[in-house]
């Protein structure tokens, strides 16, 4: 089953400049694996060397932070929308 994944601007160079892509999987973790297979380097930007979602990357399922659901084990279904949102820091001190 395909789930729509929204890609943030800083990662679009890895998805052929696509803002939205479809990914297959039953959980967020499986979606990330599928994205990694279809878009070289994308999983490496989302996950650390142990395969865990990087702490500065926020993932939302239908506008709800997966950290408040079941994390990477959060179940997804057809028609769901997943958003990848990297944290941004900076500014003038």
MMTF fields as JSON, N, C-alpha, C and O atoms, coordinates in Angstrom:
{
  "mmtfVersion": "1.0.0",
  "mmtfProducer": "UNKNOWN",
  "numBonds": 371,
  "numAtoms": 372,
  "numGroups": 93,
  "numChains": 1,
  "numModels": 1,
  "chainsPerModel": [1],
  "groupsPerChain": [93],
  "chainIdList": ["A"],
  "bondAtomList": [4, 2, 8, 6, 12, 10, 16, 14, 20, 18, 24, 22, 28, 26, 32, 30, 36, 34, 40, 38, 44, 42, 48, 46, 52, 50, 56, 54, 60, 58, 64, 62, 68, 66, 72, 70, 76, 74, 80, 78, 84, 82, 88, 86, 92, 90, 96, 94, 100, 98, 104, 102, 108, 106, 112, 110, 116, 114, 120, 118, 124, 122, 128, 126, 132, 130, 136, 134, 140, 138, 144, 142, 148, 146, 152, 150, 156, 154, 160, 158, 164, 162, 168, 166, 172, 170, 176, 174, 180, 178, 184, 182, 188, 186, 192, 190, 196, 194, 200, 198, 204, 202, 208, 206, 212, 210, 216, 214, 220, 218, 224, 222, 228, 226, 232, 230, 236, 234, 240, 238, 244, 242, 248, 246, 252, 250, 256, 254, 260, 258, 264, 262, 268, 266, 272, 270, 276, 274, 280, 278, 284, 282, 288, 286, 292, 290, 296, 294, 300, 298, 304, 302, 308, 306, 312, 310, 316, 314, 320, 318, 324, 322, 328, 326, 332, 330, 336, 334, 340, 338, 344, 342, 348, 346, 352, 350, 356, 354, 360, 358, 364, 362, 368, 366],
  "bondOrderList": [1, 1, 1, 1, 1, 1, 1, 1, 1, 1, 1, 1, 1, 1, 1, 1, 1, 1, 1, 1, 1, 1, 1, 1, 1, 1, 1, 1, 1, 1, 1, 1, 1, 1, 1, 1, 1, 1, 1, 1, 1, 1, 1, 1, 1, 1, 1, 1, 1, 1, 1, 1, 1, 1, 1, 1, 1, 1, 1, 1, 1, 1, 1, 1, 1, 1, 1, 1, 1, 1, 1, 1, 1, 1, 1, 1, 1, 1, 1, 1, 1, 1, 1, 1, 1, 1, 1, 1, 1, 1, 1, 1],
  "groupList": [{"groupName": "UNK", "atomNameList": ["N", "CA", "C", "O"], "elementList": ["N", "C", "C", "O"], "formalChargeList": [0, 0, 0, 0], "bondAtomList": [1, 0, 2, 1, 3, 2], "bondOrderList": [1, 1, 2], "singleLetterCode": "X", "chemCompType": "L-PEPTIDE LINKING"}],
  "groupTypeList": [0, 0, 0, 0, 0, 0, 0, 0, 0, 0, 0, 0, 0, 0, 0, 0, 0, 0, 0, 0, 0, 0, 0, 0, 0, 0, 0, 0, 0, 0, 0, 0, 0, 0, 0, 0, 0, 0, 0, 0, 0, 0, 0, 0, 0, 0, 0, 0, 0, 0, 0, 0, 0, 0, 0, 0, 0, 0, 0, 0, 0, 0, 0, 0, 0, 0, 0, 0, 0, 0, 0, 0, 0, 0, 0, 0, 0, 0, 0, 0, 0, 0, 0, 0, 0, 0, 0, 0, 0, 0, 0, 0, 0],
  "groupIdList": [1, 2, 3, 4, 5, 6, 7, 8, 9, 10, 11, 12, 13, 14, 15, 16, 17, 18, 19, 20, 21, 22, 23, 24, 25, 26, 27, 28, 29, 30, 31, 32, 33, 34, 35, 36, 37, 38, 39, 40, 41, 42, 43, 44, 45, 46, 47, 48, 49, 50, 51, 52, 53, 54, 55, 56, 57, 58, 59, 60, 61, 62, 63, 64, 65, 66, 67, 68, 69, 70, 71, 72, 73, 74, 75, 76, 77, 78, 79, 80, 81, 82, 83, 84, 85, 86, 87, 88, 89, 90, 91, 92, 93],
  "secStructList": [7, 3, 3, 3, 3, 3, 7, 7, 4, 4, 4, 4, 4, 4, 6, 6, 6, 7, 1, 3, 3, 3, 3, 3, 7, 1, 5, 2, 2, 2, 2, 2, 2, 2, 2, 2, 2, 2, 1, 6, 6, 2, 2, 2, 2, 2, 5, 7, 6, 6, 1, 7, 5, 7, 6, 6, 3, 3, 3, 3, 3, 6, 6, 3, 3, 4, 4, 4, 6, 6, 4, 4, 4, 7, 5, 7, 7, 6, 6, 7, 3, 3, 3, 3, 3, 3, 7, 7, 7, 7, 7, 7, 7],
  "xCoordList": [0.835, 0.0, 0.88, 1.884, 0.501, 1.294, 0.804, -0.395, 1.766, 1.507, 2.225, 3.363, 1.577, 2.193, 3.161, 2.811, 4.372, 5.395, 5.783, 6.164, 5.681, 6.073, 7.558, 8.01, 8.307, 9.755, 10.107, 9.675, 10.884, 11.266, 12.278, 13.006, 12.304, 13.178, 14.633, 15.224, 15.251, 16.662, 16.938, 18.085, 15.906, 16.115, 15.623, 15.769, 15.057, 14.487, 15.525, 15.2, 16.758, 17.806, 17.998, 18.551, 17.543, 17.652, 16.438, 16.46, 15.369, 14.142, 13.851, 12.691, 14.887, 14.726, 13.841, 13.022, 14.026, 13.294, 11.786, 11.018, 11.375, 9.956, 9.606, 10.303, 8.53, 8.065, 7.229, 7.114, 6.648, 5.848, 6.266, 6.459, 6.403, 6.692, 5.781, 5.226, 5.637, 4.896, 5.886, 6.928, 5.545, 6.384, 5.492, 4.32, 6.061, 5.343, 5.8, 6.96, 4.867, 5.202, 3.992, 3.005, 4.093, 3.016, 3.283, 2.371, 4.54, 4.936, 5.827, 6.293, 6.057, 6.955, 8.349, 8.994, 8.807, 10.134, 10.222, 11.22, 9.182, 9.176, 9.126, 9.735, 8.401, 8.369, 9.762, 10.179, 10.479, 11.829, 12.744, 13.557, 12.619, 13.415, 13.11, 14.019, 11.827, 11.408, 11.936, 12.396, 11.87, 12.418, 13.905, 14.404, 14.614, 16.047, 16.386, 17.401, 15.535, 15.759, 15.478, 16.15, 14.486, 14.078, 14.826, 14.894, 15.389, 16.075, 17.399, 17.444, 18.455, 19.78, 20.191, 20.181, 20.548, 21.04, 19.97, 20.295, 18.694, 17.637, 17.556, 17.431, 17.627, 17.569, 18.734, 18.567, 19.901, 21.073, 20.879, 21.451, 20.096, 19.823, 18.768, 18.747, 17.885, 16.811, 17.258, 16.883, 18.054, 18.443, 19.936, 20.741, 20.289, 21.701, 22.299, 21.635, 23.551, 24.262, 23.668, 23.938, 22.864, 22.201, 20.812, 20.128, 20.393, 19.092, 17.958, 16.798, 18.281, 17.262, 17.05, 17.981, 15.817, 15.53, 16.37, 16.388, 17.061, 17.904, 17.052, 15.899, 17.622, 16.843, 16.395, 15.442, 17.057, 16.656, 15.711, 15.374, 15.289, 14.32, 12.98, 12.878, 11.969, 10.627, 9.799, 9.857, 9.035, 8.176, 6.747, 6.472, 5.853, 4.447, 3.608, 3.831, 2.647, 1.664, 0.34, -0.222, -0.15, -1.405, -1.366, -2.311, -0.261, -0.04, 0.154, 0.119, 0.358, 0.632, 2.052, 2.439, 2.82, 4.204, 4.238, 3.573, 5.017, 5.057, 5.654, 5.467, 6.372, 6.92, 5.806, 6.001, 4.634, 3.494, 2.562, 1.507, 2.959, 2.235, 3.103, 3.421, 3.486, 4.356, 5.742, 6.413, 6.167, 7.485, 7.601, 6.673, 8.74, 8.987, 8.026, 7.812, 7.443, 6.512, 5.088, 4.183, 4.879, 3.554, 3.044, 3.728, 1.846, 1.231, 0.704, 0.108, 0.935, 0.413, -0.507, -0.393, -1.429, -2.357, -2.553, -2.193, -3.12, -3.374, -4.164, -5.11, -3.767, -4.436, -3.79, -4.103, -2.888, -2.178, -1.165, -0.749, -0.787, 0.245, 1.327, 1.043, 2.559, 3.71, 4.535, 4.838, 4.895, 5.728, 7.057, 7.104, 8.132, 9.473, 9.858, 9.881, 10.16, 10.453, 11.764, 11.784, 12.861, 14.11, 14.038, 13.514, 14.568, 14.612, 15.586, 16.626, 15.243, 16.086, 16.472, 15.623, 17.73, 18.207, 19.042, 19.511, 19.208, 20.043, 19.421, 18.471, 19.966, 19.468, 20.581, 21.715, 20.238, 21.218, 21.215, 20.164, 22.396, 22.534, 22.515, 22.62],
  "yCoordList": [-1.173, 0.0, 1.236, 1.298, 2.2, 3.417, 4.492, 4.691, 5.163, 6.276, 7.494, 7.386, 8.64, 9.878, 10.408, 10.53, 10.717, 11.257, 12.642, 12.803, 13.634, 14.998, 15.175, 14.897, 15.634, 15.772, 17.243, 18.097, 17.552, 18.946, 19.422, 18.624, 20.704, 21.3, 20.841, 20.521, 20.789, 20.385, 18.952, 18.613, 18.107, 16.715, 16.43, 15.31, 17.404, 17.179, 16.86, 16.247, 17.264, 16.903, 15.386, 14.872, 14.669, 13.207, 12.522, 11.315, 13.298, 12.729, 13.332, 13.448, 13.71, 14.315, 15.555, 15.803, 16.327, 17.576, 17.399, 18.332, 16.217, 15.969, 16.37, 15.999, 17.122, 17.536, 16.449, 16.412, 15.566, 14.454, 13.19, 13.195, 12.112, 10.811, 9.785, 10.036, 8.654, 7.553, 6.53, 6.292, 5.924, 4.877, 3.742, 3.943, 2.554, 1.359, 0.952, 1.134, 0.395, -0.128, -0.124, 0.57, -0.92, -1.0, -0.152, 0.136, 0.248, 1.081, 2.209, 2.189, 3.184, 4.283, 3.734, 4.182, 2.79, 2.201, 1.568, 1.744, 0.832, 0.212, 1.267, 1.092, 2.361, 3.451, 4.03, 4.272, 4.249, 4.807, 3.852, 4.29, 2.553, 1.558, 1.632, 1.597, 1.736, 1.82, 3.087, 3.052, 4.208, 5.459, 5.314, 5.797, 4.647, 4.446, 3.619, 3.857, 2.643, 1.805, 2.571, 2.368, 3.447, 4.167, 5.471, 5.954, 6.043, 7.333, 7.242, 7.379, 7.011, 6.807, 7.965, 9.126, 7.636, 8.623, 9.212, 9.853, 9.007, 9.619, 9.019, 9.752, 7.712, 7.079, 7.547, 7.76, 7.707, 8.152, 9.546, 9.862, 10.365, 11.716, 11.697, 12.574, 10.685, 10.58, 9.791, 10.119, 8.759, 7.837, 7.898, 8.244, 7.553, 7.491, 6.153, 5.342, 5.93, 4.713, 3.444, 2.347, 3.571, 2.419, 2.184, 1.235, 3.049, 2.893, 3.59, 3.455, 4.338, 5.082, 6.455, 7.058, 6.94, 8.277, 9.281, 9.27, 10.142, 11.153, 12.05, 12.341, 12.487, 13.247, 14.606, 15.179, 15.127, 16.424, 16.293, 17.291, 15.072, 14.855, 14.492, 13.525, 15.28, 15.028, 14.403, 14.836, 13.386, 12.733, 12.772, 12.441, 13.19, 13.326, 12.401, 12.28, 11.756, 10.955, 11.687, 11.826, 12.152, 12.915, 14.044, 14.239, 14.775, 15.952, 15.635, 16.541, 14.358, 13.992, 13.445, 12.554, 13.987, 13.573, 12.096, 11.687, 11.293, 9.855, 9.556, 8.456, 10.512, 10.294, 10.141, 9.53, 10.701, 10.599, 9.461, 9.265, 8.718, 7.523, 6.326, 6.15, 5.514, 4.362, 4.508, 3.51, 5.738, 5.968, 5.314, 5.373, 4.692, 4.041, 2.893, 2.515, 2.334, 1.216, 1.683, 0.857, 2.985, 3.518, 2.93, 2.978, 2.382, 1.756, 2.834, 3.821, 2.625, 3.525, 2.731, 1.511, 3.46, 2.799, 3.66, 4.837, 3.065, 3.789, 5.053, 5.035, 6.145, 7.418, 8.285, 9.471, 7.702, 8.489, 9.405, 9.187, 10.431, 11.36, 11.444, 11.695, 11.234, 11.313, 12.527, 12.727, 13.333, 14.52, 14.344, 13.966, 14.62, 14.606, 16.063, 16.852, 16.411, 17.805, 17.877, 17.577, 18.273, 18.433, 19.689, 20.717, 19.598, 20.754, 21.769, 21.41, 23.031, 24.099, 24.988, 25.4, 25.265, 26.132, 27.243, 27.146, 28.25, 29.344, 30.67, 30.766, 31.673, 33.009, 33.868, 33.42, 35.087, 36.024, 35.988, 36.005, 35.939, 35.882, 37.241, 37.383],
  "zCoordList": [0.0, 0.0, 0.0, 0.709, -0.786, -0.913, 0.058, 0.254, 0.645, 1.549, 0.987, 0.529, 1.018, 0.529, 1.584, 2.757, 1.153, 2.049, 1.535, 0.376, 2.414, 2.072, 2.372, 3.483, 1.385, 1.488, 1.704, 0.929, 2.744, 2.977, 1.926, 1.337, 1.715, 0.696, 0.802, -0.229, 2.008, 2.068, 1.604, 1.312, 1.531, 1.114, -0.3, -0.79, -0.946, -2.279, -3.341, -4.357, -3.121, -4.086, -4.148, -5.119, -3.114, -3.087, -3.706, -3.947, -3.967, -4.542, -5.916, -6.313, -6.631, -7.957, -7.893, -8.778, -6.825, -6.586, -6.433, -6.666, -6.048, -5.792, -4.359, -3.415, -4.209, -2.883, -2.22, -0.994, -3.023, -2.528, -3.262, -4.478, -2.507, -3.109, -2.442, -1.372, -3.069, -2.473, -1.965, -2.577, -0.831, -0.261, 0.204, 0.526, 0.234, 0.655, 2.047, 2.415, 2.814, 4.126, 5.037, 4.793, 6.097, 7.075, 8.305, 9.079, 8.484, 9.621, 9.119, 7.98, 9.977, 9.618, 9.31, 8.362, 10.088, 9.861, 8.471, 7.772, 8.068, 6.745, 5.642, 4.587, 5.884, 4.905, 4.697, 3.564, 5.796, 5.707, 4.948, 4.134, 5.207, 4.477, 2.985, 2.156, 2.648, 1.252, 0.596, -0.546, 1.314, 0.785, 0.51, -0.507, 1.419, 1.244, 0.016, -0.64, -0.295, -1.483, -2.771, -3.783, -2.727, -3.932, -4.165, -5.296, -3.106, -3.217, -2.452, -1.229, -3.198, -2.627, -1.709, -2.118, -0.478, 0.474, 1.375, 2.374, 1.043, 1.85, 3.253, 4.234, 3.352, 4.677, 5.546, 6.747, 4.949, 5.705, 6.291, 7.334, 5.648, 6.154, 7.255, 8.12, 7.218, 8.207, 9.428, 10.554, 9.212, 10.291, 10.578, 9.712, 11.815, 12.2, 11.781, 11.136, 12.15, 11.745, 12.357, 11.868, 13.42, 14.033, 13.447, 13.829, 12.519, 11.892, 12.615, 12.226, 13.67, 14.417, 13.797, 13.264, 13.871, 13.356, 14.138, 15.369, 13.408, 14.058, 14.951, 14.63, 16.07, 17.042, 16.524, 17.051, 15.513, 14.975, 13.775, 13.138, 13.472, 12.397, 13.04, 13.795, 12.728, 13.244, 12.129, 10.978, 12.485, 11.513, 12.043, 13.197, 11.155, 11.512, 10.647, 9.442, 11.275, 10.57, 10.676, 11.762, 9.545, 9.537, 10.569, 11.333, 10.574, 11.428, 12.912, 13.744, 13.253, 14.637, 14.738, 13.982, 15.676, 15.887, 16.279, 17.231, 15.538, 15.833, 17.198, 17.719, 17.793, 19.139, 20.168, 21.219, 19.857, 20.757, 20.351, 20.954, 19.33, 18.902, 19.278, 20.455, 18.326, 18.614, 17.989, 17.726, 17.752, 17.166, 15.804, 14.998, 15.547, 14.254, 13.989, 12.837, 15.051, 14.909, 14.607, 14.494, 14.475, 14.177, 12.865, 11.843, 12.906, 11.738, 10.796, 11.228, 9.501, 8.465, 7.554, 7.429, 6.917, 6.007, 4.765, 4.746, 3.749, 2.505, 2.809, 3.596, 2.179, 2.387, 3.453, 3.563, 4.244, 5.259, 4.588, 3.45, 5.328, 4.863, 5.928, 7.099, 5.514, 6.409, 6.016, 4.84, 7.0, 6.771, 7.477, 8.647, 6.763, 7.346, 7.554, 6.609, 8.807, 9.136, 9.922, 11.115, 9.262, 10.007, 10.869, 10.44, 12.083, 12.955, 12.389, 11.836, 12.531, 12.019, 13.201, 13.991, 13.301, 14.381, 13.769, 12.635, 14.516, 14.043, 14.37, 15.147, 13.77, 14.02, 14.58, 14.755, 14.851, 15.364, 16.877, 17.517, 17.427, 18.886, 19.482, 20.7]
}
